[in-house]
Amino acid sequence: MKRIIETKRLYLRELIKSDKEELSKILTDPESMKFYPTTFNDKKVEDWIKWNIDNYKKYRHGLWAVILKEGNIFLGDCGITIQDIEGEPLPELGYHIKKEYCNKGFATEAAIACMEYAFKIFDYPVVYTYTKYDNKPSLRVAEKNGMKFVRYFDKEVMGENVREVLYCKHRVTSIF
């Protein structure tokens, strides 16, 4: 499979249908999904993968599989999707990492690489991320990536109204 992005410890590639079992370990896990209204079921995991495959065709990006080079281990997903944020379609950085690999810098490493990719390859002037207002681990990743607080907003997530927090990072441009 083609590697989209490569970092020191990771590579990111397109999700494929056979990633369902590994991705399910995150999306169906109550602890990993505690900041979502509910966990996914098998059908929702399949739909998640299909949504990203459709995004690759439509936008040339989506959430990609995050693979640890050492051992070729599936860690989760990370990438850029287009999200409706208060009626505006914005490029949004998202990530989900298996709980046993959290707090090791993998989400930060993958997220930084995805932001750089979004700026350089897709020429986005700004990249956003949002999460539930009390999701401290994701907020910590956003801040480590140099993202700044924008505002709070409400969004329907899985049929439930959720208080979210929006962060962003602007592409650095040279004046020379």
One Martini backbone bead per residue (centre of mass of N, CA, C, O) as a GRO file, in nm:
protein
  176
    1MET     BB    1   0.099   0.035   0.018
    2LYS     BB    2   0.064   0.364   0.005
    3ARG     BB    3   0.249   0.623   0.116
    4ILE     BB    4   0.174   0.945   0.220
    5ILE     BB    5   0.320   0.955   0.506
    6GLU     BB    6   0.636   1.031   0.675
    7THR     BB    7   0.812   0.954   0.965
    8LYS     BB    8   1.018   0.844   1.193
    9ARG     BB    9   0.784   0.622   1.320
   10LEU     BB   10   0.580   0.673   1.076
   11TYR     BB   11   0.292   0.582   0.872
   12LEU     BB   12   0.064   0.689   0.613
   13ARG     BB   13  -0.244   0.546   0.496
   14GLU     BB   14  -0.491   0.421   0.348
   15LEU     BB   15  -0.782   0.308   0.408
   16ILE     BB   16  -0.922  -0.021   0.450
   17LYS     BB   17  -1.146  -0.266   0.495
   18SER     BB   18  -0.931  -0.451   0.663
   19ASP     BB   19  -0.921  -0.231   0.913
   20LYS     BB   20  -1.165  -0.289   1.096
   21GLU     BB   21  -1.053  -0.450   1.336
   22GLU     BB   22  -0.850  -0.233   1.438
   23LEU     BB   23  -1.045   0.014   1.449
   24SER     BB   24  -1.247  -0.117   1.651
   25LYS     BB   25  -1.057  -0.095   1.904
   26ILE     BB   26  -1.153   0.207   1.923
   27LEU     BB   27  -1.462   0.270   1.823
   28THR     BB   28  -1.578   0.036   2.048
   29ASP     BB   29  -1.438   0.179   2.288
   30PRO     BB   30  -1.531   0.338   2.571
   31GLU     BB   31  -1.264   0.480   2.649
   32SER     BB   32  -1.187   0.598   2.363
   33MET     BB   33  -1.512   0.718   2.340
   34LYS     BB   34  -1.583   0.922   2.588
   35PHE     BB   35  -1.623   1.193   2.384
   36TYR     BB   36  -1.861   1.042   2.283
   37PRO     BB   37  -2.189   0.954   2.288
   38THR     BB   38  -2.080   0.684   2.141
   39THR     BB   39  -2.020   0.399   2.016
   40PHE     BB   40  -1.942   0.184   1.783
   41ASN     BB   41  -2.029  -0.026   1.537
   42ASP     BB   42  -1.966  -0.221   1.277
   43LYS     BB   43  -2.114  -0.041   1.071
   44LYS     BB   44  -1.976   0.230   1.152
   45VAL     BB   45  -1.692   0.141   1.080
   46GLU     BB   46  -1.747   0.087   0.783
   47ASP     BB   47  -1.851   0.377   0.724
   48TRP     BB   48  -1.589   0.522   0.803
   49ILE     BB   49  -1.415   0.399   0.584
   50LYS     BB   50  -1.591   0.482   0.343
   51TRP     BB   51  -1.580   0.787   0.393
   52ASN     BB   52  -1.273   0.804   0.346
   53ILE     BB   53  -1.265   0.689   0.062
   54ASP     BB   54  -1.446   0.915  -0.050
   55ASN     BB   55  -1.254   1.148   0.031
   56TYR     BB   56  -1.017   1.072  -0.152
   57LYS     BB   57  -1.179   1.129  -0.413
   58LYS     BB   58  -1.286   1.423  -0.349
   59TYR     BB   59  -1.004   1.555  -0.182
   60ARG     BB   60  -0.733   1.371  -0.138
   61HIS     BB   61  -0.849   1.322   0.161
   62GLY     BB   62  -0.824   1.203   0.508
   63LEU     BB   63  -0.823   0.942   0.698
   64TRP     BB   64  -0.544   0.768   0.809
   65ALA     BB   65  -0.340   0.523   0.860
   66VAL     BB   66  -0.154   0.442   1.153
   67ILE     BB   67   0.191   0.336   1.138
   68LEU     BB   68   0.422   0.148   1.291
   69LYS     BB   69   0.718   0.066   1.177
   70GLU     BB   70   0.773  -0.092   1.426
   71GLY     BB   71   0.597  -0.383   1.330
   72ASN     BB   72   0.353  -0.283   1.168
   73ILE     BB   73   0.145  -0.102   1.351
   74PHE     BB   74  -0.177  -0.036   1.426
   75LEU     BB   75  -0.290   0.277   1.582
   76GLY     BB   76  -0.486   0.438   1.365
   77ASP     BB   77  -0.599   0.773   1.297
   78CYS     BB   78  -0.516   1.039   1.050
   79GLY     BB   79  -0.626   1.373   0.937
   80ILE     BB   80  -0.815   1.528   0.669
   81THR     BB   81  -1.127   1.689   0.691
   82ILE     BB   82  -1.446   1.792   0.600
   83GLN     BB   83  -1.615   2.026   0.807
   84ASP     BB   84  -1.903   2.128   0.968
   85ILE     BB   85  -1.878   2.468   1.093
   86GLU     BB   86  -2.128   2.654   1.122
   87GLY     BB   87  -2.174   2.617   0.787
   88GLU     BB   88  -1.858   2.556   0.740
   89PRO     BB   89  -1.618   2.433   0.531
   90LEU     BB   90  -1.346   2.264   0.700
   91PRO     BB   91  -1.028   2.188   0.770
   92GLU     BB   92  -0.979   1.884   0.964
   93LEU     BB   93  -0.816   1.757   1.238
   94GLY     BB   94  -0.779   1.405   1.299
   95TYR     BB   95  -0.780   1.155   1.581
   96HIS     BB   96  -0.697   0.799   1.654
   97ILE     BB   97  -0.569   0.614   1.935
   98LYS     BB   98  -0.467   0.365   2.087
   99LYS     BB   99  -0.453   0.347   2.425
  100GLU     BB  100  -0.166   0.190   2.443
  101TYR     BB  101  -0.039   0.455   2.257
  102CYS     BB  102  -0.070   0.666   2.447
  103ASN     BB  103   0.161   0.898   2.558
  104LYS     BB  104   0.399   0.881   2.294
  105GLY     BB  105   0.349   1.101   2.043
  106PHE     BB  106   0.179   0.998   1.792
  107ALA     BB  107  -0.042   1.211   1.749
  108THR     BB  108   0.148   1.449   1.716
  109GLU     BB  109   0.319   1.343   1.482
  110ALA     BB  110   0.083   1.298   1.283
  111ALA     BB  111  -0.047   1.583   1.296
  112ILE     BB  112   0.191   1.748   1.195
  113ALA     BB  113   0.215   1.604   0.922
  114CYS     BB  114  -0.075   1.673   0.825
  115MET     BB  115  -0.050   1.979   0.833
  116GLU     BB  116   0.185   2.007   0.639
  117TYR     BB  117   0.037   1.872   0.405
  118ALA     BB  118  -0.201   2.073   0.388
  119PHE     BB  119  -0.020   2.318   0.323
  120LYS     BB  120   0.159   2.204   0.080
  121ILE     BB  121  -0.048   2.034  -0.102
  122PHE     BB  122  -0.338   2.211  -0.047
  123ASP     BB  123  -0.306   2.515   0.048
  124TYR     BB  124  -0.391   2.568   0.328
  125PRO     BB  125  -0.416   2.843   0.547
  126VAL     BB  126  -0.595   2.654   0.743
  127VAL     BB  127  -0.627   2.452   1.041
  128TYR     BB  128  -0.851   2.243   1.213
  129THR     BB  129  -0.987   2.164   1.543
  130TYR     BB  130  -1.213   1.939   1.718
  131THR     BB  131  -1.373   1.906   2.046
  132LYS     BB  132  -1.457   1.828   2.329
  133TYR     BB  133  -1.419   2.053   2.584
  134ASP     BB  134  -1.304   1.793   2.790
  135ASN     BB  135  -1.063   1.690   2.591
  136LYS     BB  136  -0.755   1.695   2.702
  137PRO     BB  137  -0.581   1.519   2.513
  138SER     BB  138  -0.659   1.671   2.245
  139LEU     BB  139  -0.581   1.954   2.340
  140ARG     BB  140  -0.282   1.888   2.386
  141VAL     BB  141  -0.218   1.821   2.094
  142ALA     BB  142  -0.294   2.092   1.972
  143GLU     BB  143  -0.091   2.260   2.140
  144LYS     BB  144   0.169   2.106   2.049
  145ASN     BB  145   0.096   2.196   1.737
  146GLY     BB  146   0.019   2.520   1.764
  147MET     BB  147  -0.261   2.555   1.844
  148LYS     BB  148  -0.549   2.775   1.867
  149PHE     BB  149  -0.791   2.926   2.013
  150VAL     BB  150  -1.124   3.025   1.911
  151ARG     BB  151  -1.396   2.845   2.007
  152TYR     BB  152  -1.712   2.782   2.095
  153PHE     BB  153  -1.947   2.509   2.010
  154ASP     BB  154  -2.226   2.359   1.856
  155LYS     BB  155  -2.280   2.000   1.784
  156GLU     BB  156  -2.384   1.740   1.598
  157VAL     BB  157  -2.333   1.410   1.747
  158MET     BB  158  -2.484   1.133   1.696
  159GLY     BB  159  -2.765   1.299   1.773
  160GLU     BB  160  -2.599   1.503   1.958
  161ASN     BB  161  -2.548   1.773   2.159
  162VAL     BB  162  -2.224   1.936   2.147
  163ARG     BB  163  -1.962   2.073   2.319
  164GLU     BB  164  -1.718   2.260   2.156
  165VAL     BB  165  -1.373   2.302   2.046
  166LEU     BB  166  -1.180   2.544   1.866
  167TYR     BB  167  -0.895   2.508   1.657
  168CYS     BB  168  -0.588   2.663   1.512
  169LYS     BB  169  -0.372   2.682   1.212
  170HIS     BB  170  -0.144   2.871   1.041
  171ARG     BB  171   0.018   2.934   0.774
  172VAL     BB  172   0.342   2.988   0.700
  173THR     BB  173   0.465   3.292   0.562
  174SER     BB  174   0.667   3.455   0.357
  175ILE     BB  175   0.792   3.791   0.287
  176PHE     BB  176   1.032   3.687   0.067
   0.00000   0.00000   0.00000
